[in-house]
């Protein structure tokens, strides 16, 4: 798609989502994005909720699963929290990306979880203990604030961003891994927001592509196409959905 057609598609998508949220449409693209995003992003991080259970929570705001194995309460809380976080993304899609915005996403995702009860786990603030992503060491706690500040300063220097620029930022954010937990979900929400902000078709990294996603993050320094191709494949999946809801009819 051309930049002009992307602008039109993204604007139409945001208008459709706004309309559906206002009148609580139960079978439109807003619901589909919410369920797909929460299910896949949480599943990548180990949630045991099925897509049907995620859908049930979104539709009914209850957890009355009959004949199901017991599920961790945090999986349920974090699913509801993710719905709220996506709404916040949609409400602030055109705002600048700042430390406060990123920290607020973490608050939305992690509030009321068992982790939030721990003194050492600071919801909405940076990690106190070292962590890692995969088998890779990340930025030490005492250096996180400076690293995030530098990342955002560099990011703000350009008023336009390609899809590849946004993927670059995602990798840099994940390598800092600023929070004690929840970094993957925060990072993917940032990516979704910034794709919309810069008029690119947004995409959701799906659970069936998580190993390609992990490989892309791991092999980034030697072969960036691994992650690029995974993200573009997920973007193609979103275009299929946009076609179905008649937000876009064709792909150039």
Helices and strands as residue ranges (DSSP letters): H 3-23, H 29-44, H 51-60, H 73-91, H 99-110, G 115-117, E 132-133, E 136-137, G 141-143, H 144-155, H 163-176, H 183-197, G 207-209, H 210-218, H 225-244
